[in-house]
């Protein structure tokens, strides 16, 4: 039996200005509605009822893990996903290019994402990677990811993940100083290194030719690096060791690729998989079908739904859902052998248009395949899923998918 898990980031929603419908309800999606009619649907709380999930913790939970036991922070997944060599003792951060202005010696936040910078990331990366710090014995590795995102790794003796972030999360606020979150020399030393790195990033980036050109074009310069999500490397039992499968991940975003790599899956690169609204959905579906020839499990992550919702764009989220249906599922369903394949589709959380961020609302989920007991639901959206035969459950989407494939280990005798 083969299995495909598809997670559309921020898929769930609340009523919008589209006649009071969620984006899923407003979207035309014949392929997903057909899958719902073919299988079983329900609602999933990514972590648990009333718990507002992060993308990292939600993915761990949906993949069958308890994030309360295993989660050390987002940074390590960002570093793994972007291709950095993470070793024991390394401290990893998620990072983003931002725009600041100087005022009376302080750096004030103008935009947390530098206008979602669309190009020039390699030039920014080259300016920061390997920067020299006065903090003795601390090496710096940095990689740029999609748009404003990146990952930072600090390597050296006496470093600690117990350090605060530098992102103030509020336009006009002063850039934060990282503070030690634990007693002892290691946390203090790490905070000092982060603060030096933050100021040094501004000095290196503010006069970079790329940013001079962006300013002349009336675009926001990417003139500082902000860090958060400090983490060291967790020990996560691998999906292959639990279920006896060989698995692969297809994801444009470093975080999701990193979570999957930490869980023992192998990464497949797909040209045009950007992690944005412009991602090549047909290419991702074709790559998933090709991967099924050699892998037992393929996990596909799709990001654009979340991007549109964070930007409060209901029409854009609805249009992207329609693209998922027509381009991704239109390609995928044409090549699936339904005698041997099970499909699961859900989101990692709800991203509400009006709120512009994650909420604790449950997300619709569907399973289809030869061993799935069909229910009576024939459409795929939040309200229809509440009537589904799977009812409402928490996390555990991958274990459920593996159970349909008869690959789940037995609990007890």
C-alpha positions in Angstrom: 0.0 0.0 0.0 1.2 3.5 -0.9 0.2 6.7 1.0 0.1 10.4 0.2 -0.3 13.1 2.9 -1.0 16.6 1.6 -1.0 19.5 4.0 -2.2 22.9 2.8 -0.8 25.4 5.3 -3.4 27.6 7.0 -6.2 25.8 5.1 -8.9 26.3 7.6 -10.9 29.5 7.9 -13.6 31.5 9.4 -16.5 33.3 7.6 -15.3 36.1 5.3 -16.8 38.9 3.3 -17.5 36.3 0.6 -21.2 36.1 1.5 -20.3 34.9 5.0 -18.5 31.8 3.6 -15.1 30.5 4.5 -12.6 30.5 1.7 -13.0 26.7 1.3 -16.8 27.2 1.1 -16.5 30.0 -1.5 -14.0 28.1 -3.7 -15.0 26.0 -6.6 -13.2 22.7 -6.0 -14.8 19.7 -7.8 -11.8 17.4 -7.3 -11.8 17.9 -3.5 -15.5 17.5 -3.3 -15.2 14.3 -5.3 -12.6 13.0 -2.9 -14.8 13.8 0.0 -17.7 11.9 -1.6 -15.3 9.0 -2.3 -13.9 8.8 1.3 -14.5 10.0 4.8 -14.1 13.5 6.3 -14.0 15.1 9.8 -12.4 17.9 11.8 -9.0 17.7 13.3 -7.6 19.9 16.0 -3.9 20.0 15.0 -2.7 19.8 18.6 -5.8 19.8 20.7 -9.1 21.7 21.2 -8.5 25.4 22.1 -4.8 25.2 21.5 -3.5 27.8 19.0 -0.9 25.9 17.0 2.4 27.0 15.5 3.2 25.5 12.1 6.1 23.5 13.6 4.2 22.0 16.6 1.2 21.4 14.4 3.2 19.4 11.9 4.8 17.3 14.6 1.3 16.5 16.1 -0.2 15.7 12.7 2.7 13.4 12.0 1.9 11.5 15.2 4.3 13.0 17.7 3.7 14.7 21.0 5.2 18.2 20.6 5.1 18.7 24.4 7.7 16.0 24.7 9.9 16.5 21.6 9.7 20.2 20.6 12.8 22.3 21.4 12.0 25.2 19.1 11.5 26.1 15.4 15.0 27.1 14.6 16.4 23.6 14.2 13.8 22.7 11.6 14.6 25.8 9.6 18.3 25.0 9.6 17.8 21.4 8.7 15.3 22.3 6.0 17.6 24.8 4.4 20.5 22.4 4.2 22.7 23.5 7.1 24.7 20.8 8.8 23.2 20.7 12.3 25.4 19.1 15.0 24.9 18.4 18.7 25.6 21.6 20.6 24.6 23.9 17.7 22.0 26.6 18.4 19.6 27.2 15.6 17.3 30.2 14.9 14.6 31.0 12.4 15.5 34.4 10.9 13.9 37.0 8.7 15.1 40.0 6.8 13.4 43.2 8.0 13.5 46.9 7.4 14.5 49.3 10.2 15.3 53.0 10.4 17.7 54.7 12.8 16.3 57.2 15.3 18.4 58.7 18.1 20.7 55.7 18.0 17.9 53.2 18.2 16.8 50.9 15.4 13.0 51.1 14.9 11.1 48.5 13.0 9.5 49.6 9.7 8.5 46.2 8.2 9.1 42.8 9.6 9.4 41.2 6.2 11.2 43.8 4.2 8.2 44.0 1.9 8.3 40.2 1.4 11.5 40.8 -0.5 11.2 38.9 -3.8 14.8 38.8 -5.1 18.4 39.3 -4.1 18.4 36.8 -1.2 21.7 35.3 -2.4 23.5 38.7 -2.1 22.1 39.2 1.4 23.1 35.7 2.4 26.7 36.2 1.1 27.0 39.3 3.2 26.0 37.5 6.4 27.2 34.0 6.1 30.4 33.4 8.1 30.4 36.9 9.7 33.0 37.4 12.3 31.9 38.2 15.9 33.9 39.6 18.8 32.3 37.0 21.0 35.1 34.5 21.2 34.8 31.0 19.7 31.4 31.5 18.1 31.0 30.7 14.4 28.1 31.9 12.3 26.3 30.1 9.4 23.4 31.7 7.6 21.2 30.6 4.7 18.4 32.6 3.0 15.2 30.8 2.2 12.0 32.0 0.4 11.1 35.7 0.4 12.2 37.3 3.7 12.9 34.0 5.5 16.2 32.4 6.5 18.0 30.3 9.1 20.9 31.0 11.4 23.2 28.6 13.1 25.6 29.4 15.9 28.4 26.9 16.7 30.8 27.0 19.6 31.4 26.0 23.2 29.1 27.1 26.0 26.0 28.0 23.9 22.4 27.7 25.0 19.0 27.6 23.3 17.6 29.6 26.3 17.7 33.0 24.7 15.0 35.5 23.7 14.2 36.9 20.3 15.1 40.2 18.7 11.9 40.7 16.6 9.6 43.2 18.4 6.6 42.1 16.2 5.3 45.7 16.2 5.9 48.4 13.6 7.6 51.4 15.1 9.0 49.5 18.0 12.7 49.3 18.8 14.5 46.2 17.9 14.7 44.0 21.0 17.9 42.9 22.7 18.0 39.2 23.1 17.9 38.3 26.8 19.1 35.1 28.5 16.2 32.9 29.5 18.1 30.8 31.9 20.8 31.3 34.6 24.4 30.7 33.7 27.2 31.7 31.5 26.0 29.8 28.4 22.7 31.7 28.0 24.4 35.0 28.7 27.1 34.3 26.2 24.6 33.3 23.5 22.5 36.4 24.1 25.6 38.5 23.7 26.5 36.8 20.5 22.9 37.3 19.1 22.9 41.0 20.0 26.3 41.6 18.4 25.1 39.7 15.3 22.0 41.8 15.1 23.8 45.1 15.1 26.5 43.7 12.8 23.9 42.6 10.3 22.6 46.1 10.1 26.1 47.4 9.4 26.7 44.9 6.7 23.3 45.2 5.0 22.4 48.9 5.1 24.7 50.0 2.3 24.7 46.9 0.3 24.2 47.7 -3.4 21.0 45.6 -3.5 19.5 47.8 -0.8 20.7 51.0 -2.3 18.9 49.9 -5.5 15.8 48.9 -3.6 15.6 52.3 -1.9 16.0 54.1 -5.3 13.1 52.0 -6.6 11.0 53.0 -3.6 11.1 49.4 -2.2 11.8 48.6 1.4 15.5 47.7 2.0 16.3 44.4 3.7 18.7 46.0 6.1 18.7 43.9 9.3 18.4 40.2 10.3 15.9 39.4 13.1 16.0 36.0 14.9 13.7 34.0 17.0 12.8 30.4 17.8 16.2 29.4 19.3 16.5 25.6 19.5 19.0 22.8 19.8 18.6 19.4 18.1 15.8 17.1 19.4 15.8 13.4 19.2 12.7 12.3 17.2 12.0 8.6 16.5 11.9 8.3 12.7 8.8 7.6 10.7 10.6 4.8 8.8 11.5 3.1 12.1 7.9 3.4 13.4 6.0 2.2 10.3 8.6 0.3 8.3 8.2 2.7 5.3 10.5 4.7 3.1 9.2 8.2 2.9 9.8 11.4 1.0 8.8 15.1 1.4 8.1 17.7 -1.2 8.0 21.2 0.2 9.1 24.6 -0.9 9.4 26.0 2.6 12.4 25.2 4.7 10.5 24.7 8.0 8.3 21.9 6.6 11.1 20.2 4.8 13.1 20.4 8.0 10.4 18.9 10.2 10.1 16.0 7.7 13.9 15.5 7.5 14.0 15.4 11.4 11.4 12.7 11.2 13.4 10.6 8.8 11.9 11.4 5.4 14.0 12.2 2.3 13.7 15.5 0.5 12.7 15.7 -3.2 13.5 19.0 -4.9 10.9 20.2 -7.4 11.6 23.0 -9.9 9.2 25.8 -9.3 8.3 24.8 -5.8 8.7 28.2 -4.3 6.7 28.0 -1.0 4.6 31.0 -2.2 1.5 31.8 -4.2 3.4 31.3 -7.4 4.5 27.7 -6.6 4.2 25.1 -9.4 1.4 22.9 -8.2 1.3 20.7 -11.2 5.0 20.0 -10.9 4.6 19.1 -7.2 1.8 16.6 -8.0 3.8 15.1 -10.9 6.8 14.7 -8.5 4.6 13.0 -5.9 3.3 10.5 -8.4 6.8 9.8 -9.6 8.0 9.4 -6.0 5.3 6.7 -5.3 7.2 4.5 -7.7 10.0 4.1 -5.1 8.6 5.5 -1.8 5.9 4.1 0.4 4.9 7.5 1.8 5.0 10.9 0.2 4.3 14.0 2.2 3.5 17.2 0.2 3.4 20.6 1.8 1.6 23.5 0.1 2.1 27.0 1.6 0.2 29.6 -0.5 -3.1 29.3 1.4 -1.3 30.6 4.6 0.5 33.4 2.8 -2.8 34.9 1.5 -4.6 34.5 4.8 -1.7 36.2 6.8 -2.1 39.1 4.3 -5.9 39.3 5.0 -6.6 38.4 1.3 -9.8 36.3 1.2 -10.0 36.4 -2.6 -6.4 35.4 -3.0 -6.8 32.5 -0.6 -10.0 31.3 -2.3 -8.3 31.5 -5.7 -5.3 29.5 -4.4 -7.6 26.8 -3.1 -9.1 26.6 -6.5 -5.6 26.2 -8.0 -4.8 23.4 -5.5 -8.0 21.7 -6.7 -7.5 22.2 -10.4 -3.7 22.1 -10.8 -2.5 19.9 -7.9 -5.4 17.4 -7.5 -6.3 17.6 -11.2 -2.8 16.2 -11.9 -2.5 13.9 -8.9 -5.9 12.1 -9.2 -5.3 11.3 -12.9 -2.3 9.2 -12.0 -3.3 7.4 -8.7 -3.8 3.7 -8.6 -6.8 3.5 -6.3 -6.3 -0.2 -5.7 -3.1 0.5 -3.8 -3.1 4.1 -2.7 -4.6 6.1 0.2 -4.7 9.9 0.3 -5.1 12.2 3.2 -5.6 16.0 2.9 -5.8 18.6 5.6 -4.3 21.8 6.9 -1.9 22.4 9.8 -4.1 25.1 11.3 -6.7 27.7 10.6 -5.4 31.1 9.4 -8.4 33.5 9.7 -8.6 36.3 7.1 -9.8 39.0 9.6 -7.3 38.0 12.3 -4.4 37.4 9.9 -2.8 34.7 12.0 -3.3 31.2 13.3 -6.4 30.4 15.4 -7.4 27.4 17.5 -10.3 26.5 15.1 -10.3 22.8 13.9 -9.4 22.1 10.3 -11.2 19.8 7.9 -9.5 16.5 7.0 -10.3 13.8 4.5 -9.1 10.3 3.8 -9.8 8.4 0.6 -8.6 5.0 -0.6 -9.6 1.3 -0.9 -9.9 0.7 2.9 -11.7 3.9 3.9 -15.3 3.5 5.0 -17.2 6.2 3.1 -19.6 8.6 4.9 -22.4 10.7 3.5 -20.5 14.0 3.1 -20.1 15.1 -0.6 -18.3 18.4 -0.2 -15.1 19.5 1.5 -15.2 22.5 3.8 -15.4 23.3 7.5 -19.1 23.0 8.0 -19.5 19.9 5.9 -16.6 18.2 7.7 -18.4 18.7 11.0 -21.0 16.3 9.8 -18.4 13.7 8.6 -17.9 10.2 9.8 -14.5 10.8 11.3 -16.1 13.2 13.8 -13.5 15.4 15.5 -10.1 14.3 16.8 -6.7 15.7 17.7 -3.5 15.3 15.7 -2.6 11.8 14.5 -3.4 12.3 10.8 -0.3 10.3 9.6 -0.9 7.4 12.1 -4.5 7.2 10.8 -3.2 7.2 7.2 -0.7 4.5 8.1 -3.5 2.5 9.7 -5.4 2.4 6.4 -2.2 1.2 4.7 -2.0 -1.6 7.3 1.4 -0.3 8.5 0.6 0.8 12.1 2.5 -1.0 14.9 0.2 -2.7 17.4 -0.1 -1.1 20.9 -0.3 -3.9 23.4 -0.5 -7.7 22.9 
